[in-house]
Amino acid sequence: MTWNPEQYLRFGGHRLRPVLDLIAAIDLTDPGRVIDLGCGPGNATMLLRERWPDCVLAGLDNDPAMLEKARRDFADEQWQEGDAAEWAATAEEGRFDLVFSNAALHWLTDHAFLFPRLLRAVAPKGILACQMPRNFSAPSHALLRETMRDPRWRDRLAAFADWEPVAEPTAYYDWLSPLASALDIWETEYLQVLHGEDAVLEWVKGSALVPVRDALDAGDYAEFLERYRLKLREAYPRRSDGATLLPFRRLFIVARAA
């Protein structure tokens, strides 16, 4: 997928608030080695640097545009191009004291295999910490899938039309508890106050609409957006003060390695 860092960061404050909540729940005093999987433009990664200024910190992402912005804005850090789905700590570098991921792992499949594998990359008493959206039944995503099933582009979007990437919280407990000495899993629903014309559409353009934009030509994508826009306007009307409210639920996991 081809990401647009500027579009993603249009709602940077809302996107960073869950990161701050996740970091606040990580009980590590002085981790030596930290990696941020799916680091994007690096803005969340730098919050890890603020929390642990002496750690050896790396950010990994598979999108060149995101990494270019990270390298441009935060030139002193280690930015690596790679796929979190294939990442593993090497024998040479050893395991990490903190494996961190913010709003990235929901793009990957087979969480029953992925999450235990990531926890095995954590050093003893270290932590795997992540947060993922779990709002795929919300109107924003239900209407997106409905629009994907239109016959004009259904075949090109079939891989995403039934996309439900994040499991129930209890599933992550079952997958991780045999490997963890402590496990904290919770959900938070943020009532996001968005501003501007078609604010929910602009929010989704920075995330869930990325694969749609990549799969359709310019004409079909423009028509897709118009149909989706009208549905979102009805589902998320602007209020009398001009704001649009977008409830957004996220799943948090903090697992301490045995």
C-alpha positions as CSV (number, residue, x, y, z in Angstrom):
1,M,0.0,0.0,0.0
2,T,1.1,3.6,-0.7
3,W,0.7,5.9,2.3
4,N,0.4,9.7,2.4
5,P,2.2,11.0,5.5
6,E,0.5,14.4,5.3
7,Q,-3.0,12.9,5.1
8,Y,-2.3,10.5,7.9
9,L,-1.0,13.4,10.1
10,R,-4.0,15.7,9.5
11,F,-5.6,14.4,12.7
12,G,-2.2,13.9,14.4
13,G,-3.5,14.8,17.9
14,H,-6.3,12.2,17.8
15,R,-3.9,9.6,16.4
16,L,-1.3,10.3,19.1
17,R,-3.7,10.2,22.1
18,P,-3.9,6.4,22.2
19,V,-0.1,6.2,21.9
20,L,0.3,8.3,25.0
21,D,-2.2,6.1,26.9
22,L,-0.3,2.9,25.8
23,I,3.1,4.3,26.8
24,A,1.7,5.3,30.2
25,A,0.8,1.7,30.8
26,I,4.3,0.3,30.1
27,D,6.1,-0.4,33.3
28,L,9.8,-0.3,32.2
29,T,12.3,1.9,33.9
30,D,15.3,1.8,31.5
31,P,14.8,-0.5,28.5
32,G,18.0,-1.1,26.6
33,R,16.7,-1.9,23.1
34,V,13.3,-0.8,21.8
35,I,11.7,-1.2,18.4
36,D,8.5,0.4,17.0
37,L,6.9,-1.9,14.4
38,G,4.9,0.0,11.7
39,C,6.5,3.3,12.8
40,G,5.0,5.3,10.0
41,P,6.3,8.9,9.9
42,G,8.0,8.5,13.3
43,N,5.9,10.9,15.4
44,A,4.8,8.1,17.8
45,T,8.3,6.6,17.8
46,M,9.7,9.9,19.1
47,L,7.4,9.7,22.1
48,L,9.3,6.5,23.0
49,R,12.5,8.5,22.8
50,E,11.1,11.1,25.1
51,R,10.0,8.5,27.6
52,W,13.3,6.5,27.5
53,P,16.0,8.9,26.2
54,D,18.9,6.5,26.7
55,C,17.5,3.5,24.9
56,V,18.7,2.1,21.6
57,L,15.6,2.9,19.4
58,A,14.7,1.7,16.0
59,G,11.6,2.2,13.8
60,L,10.5,-0.3,11.2
61,D,8.0,0.3,8.4
62,N,7.4,-1.0,4.8
63,D,6.3,2.3,3.3
64,P,9.1,4.4,1.7
65,A,7.1,7.7,1.9
66,M,6.5,7.3,5.6
67,L,10.2,6.4,6.2
68,E,11.3,9.3,4.1
69,K,9.4,11.7,6.3
70,A,10.7,10.0,9.5
71,R,14.3,10.3,8.3
72,R,13.8,13.9,7.3
73,D,12.1,15.0,10.5
74,F,14.1,12.8,12.9
75,A,17.5,12.2,11.3
76,D,19.3,11.0,14.4
77,E,17.2,7.8,14.8
78,Q,17.4,4.4,13.2
79,W,14.7,3.9,10.5
80,Q,14.6,0.5,8.9
81,E,12.5,-0.6,5.9
82,G,10.9,-3.9,6.5
83,D,7.6,-5.8,6.9
84,A,6.4,-6.3,10.5
85,A,4.7,-9.5,9.3
86,E,8.2,-11.0,8.6
87,W,10.2,-9.2,11.3
88,A,12.0,-11.2,13.9
89,A,14.8,-10.4,16.3
90,T,18.0,-11.9,14.9
91,A,20.5,-13.9,17.0
92,E,23.1,-11.3,16.5
93,E,21.1,-8.4,17.9
94,G,19.2,-10.4,20.5
95,R,15.8,-9.9,21.9
96,F,14.3,-6.5,22.6
97,D,13.3,-5.1,26.0
98,L,10.3,-3.4,24.4
99,V,8.5,-4.4,21.1
100,F,6.0,-1.6,20.5
101,S,3.4,-1.1,17.8
102,N,0.9,1.7,17.4
103,A,-2.1,1.2,15.0
104,A,-0.2,-1.1,12.6
105,L,-0.7,-4.8,13.5
106,H,-4.4,-4.8,12.4
107,W,-3.1,-4.6,8.8
108,L,-1.5,-8.0,9.3
109,T,-3.2,-11.4,9.2
110,D,-3.0,-14.6,11.4
111,H,-2.8,-12.9,14.8
112,A,-3.0,-16.3,16.5
113,F,0.5,-16.9,15.1
114,L,1.8,-13.3,14.9
115,F,1.3,-12.2,18.5
116,P,3.0,-15.1,20.2
117,R,5.9,-14.8,17.7
118,L,6.3,-11.1,18.6
119,L,6.2,-11.9,22.3
120,R,9.0,-14.5,21.8
121,A,11.1,-11.6,20.4
122,V,10.9,-9.9,23.8
123,A,13.7,-10.3,26.3
124,P,12.9,-11.9,29.7
125,K,10.7,-9.5,31.8
126,G,10.5,-7.2,28.8
127,I,7.2,-6.0,27.2
128,L,5.2,-6.4,24.1
129,A,2.9,-3.3,23.8
130,C,0.5,-2.5,21.1
131,Q,-2.8,-0.8,20.3
132,M,-5.1,-1.4,17.3
133,P,-8.4,0.0,16.1
134,R,-11.3,-2.3,16.9
135,N,-14.1,-0.2,15.4
136,F,-14.7,-2.3,12.3
137,S,-18.4,-2.6,13.0
138,A,-18.8,1.1,13.3
139,P,-20.7,3.0,10.5
140,S,-17.5,4.4,9.1
141,H,-16.2,0.9,8.3
142,A,-19.6,-0.8,7.7
143,L,-20.5,1.8,5.1
144,L,-17.0,1.4,3.6
145,R,-17.5,-2.3,3.1
146,E,-20.9,-1.7,1.7
147,T,-19.5,0.7,-0.8
148,M,-16.8,-1.8,-1.7
149,R,-19.4,-4.4,-2.7
150,D,-20.8,-2.2,-5.5
151,P,-20.6,-4.3,-8.7
152,R,-18.5,-1.7,-10.5
153,W,-15.4,-2.4,-8.3
154,R,-16.4,-5.3,-6.2
155,D,-13.9,-7.7,-7.8
156,R,-11.0,-5.3,-7.4
157,L,-11.8,-4.8,-3.7
158,A,-12.9,-8.3,-2.7
159,A,-9.8,-8.8,-0.5
160,F,-11.0,-5.9,1.7
161,A,-14.8,-6.1,1.6
162,D,-15.0,-8.6,4.5
163,W,-12.0,-7.2,6.4
164,E,-12.3,-7.8,10.1
165,P,-8.7,-8.0,11.2
166,V,-8.8,-7.6,15.0
167,A,-10.1,-10.5,17.1
168,E,-12.0,-10.3,20.4
169,P,-9.9,-9.3,23.4
170,T,-10.3,-12.8,24.9
171,A,-8.6,-14.3,21.9
172,Y,-5.4,-12.3,22.5
173,Y,-5.5,-13.4,26.1
174,D,-5.7,-17.1,25.1
175,W,-2.8,-16.6,22.5
176,L,-0.5,-14.7,24.8
177,S,-1.1,-15.9,28.4
178,P,0.9,-19.2,28.0
179,L,4.0,-17.0,27.2
180,A,3.4,-14.0,29.5
181,S,4.2,-13.5,33.2
182,A,1.6,-10.6,33.2
183,L,-1.0,-9.5,30.7
184,D,-3.1,-6.4,30.6
185,I,-5.8,-6.1,27.9
186,W,-8.3,-3.3,27.7
187,E,-10.4,-1.3,25.3
188,T,-11.1,2.5,25.2
189,E,-13.6,4.3,23.0
190,Y,-12.5,7.8,22.2
191,L,-15.2,10.4,21.2
192,Q,-13.2,12.2,18.6
193,V,-14.3,15.7,17.9
194,L,-13.4,16.4,14.2
195,H,-13.6,19.7,12.4
196,G,-13.8,20.6,8.7
197,E,-15.9,19.5,5.7
198,D,-16.5,15.8,5.5
199,A,-14.2,15.2,8.5
200,V,-14.9,11.5,8.8
201,L,-14.1,10.9,5.2
202,E,-10.8,12.9,5.6
203,W,-10.0,10.7,8.7
204,V,-10.6,7.5,6.8
205,K,-8.5,8.7,3.8
206,G,-5.5,8.6,6.0
207,S,-6.0,4.9,6.9
208,A,-8.7,2.5,5.8
209,L,-9.1,4.1,2.3
210,V,-5.5,3.6,1.4
211,P,-6.0,0.1,-0.2
212,V,-9.1,1.4,-2.0
213,R,-7.1,4.2,-3.5
214,D,-4.4,1.8,-4.6
215,A,-6.8,-0.7,-6.2
216,L,-8.9,1.7,-8.3
217,D,-8.1,4.0,-11.1
218,A,-8.5,7.8,-10.6
219,G,-12.0,7.9,-12.1
220,D,-13.4,5.0,-10.1
221,Y,-11.8,6.2,-6.9
222,A,-13.4,9.6,-7.3
223,E,-16.8,8.0,-7.8
224,F,-16.2,5.6,-4.9
225,L,-15.4,8.6,-2.7
226,E,-18.5,10.5,-3.7
227,R,-20.8,7.5,-2.9
228,Y,-19.0,6.9,0.4
229,R,-19.0,10.6,1.2
230,L,-22.8,10.8,1.0
231,K,-23.3,7.8,3.3
232,L,-20.9,9.2,5.9
233,R,-22.6,12.6,5.9
234,E,-25.9,10.9,6.9
235,A,-24.2,8.6,9.5
236,Y,-22.1,11.4,11.0
237,P,-23.9,14.7,10.6
238,R,-22.1,17.9,11.5
239,R,-23.4,19.4,14.7
240,S,-24.7,22.9,15.2
241,D,-21.2,24.1,16.3
242,G,-19.6,22.7,13.1
243,A,-18.0,19.7,14.8
244,T,-18.4,16.1,13.7
245,L,-18.3,13.4,16.4
246,L,-16.5,10.1,15.6
247,P,-16.6,7.4,18.3
248,F,-13.5,5.3,17.9
249,R,-12.8,2.1,19.8
250,R,-9.2,0.8,20.3
251,L,-7.8,-2.4,21.8
252,F,-4.7,-2.2,24.0
253,I,-2.4,-5.1,24.9
254,V,0.6,-4.9,27.3
255,A,2.2,-8.4,27.7
256,R,5.3,-9.0,29.9
257,A,7.5,-11.8,28.8
258,A,8.2,-14.6,31.3
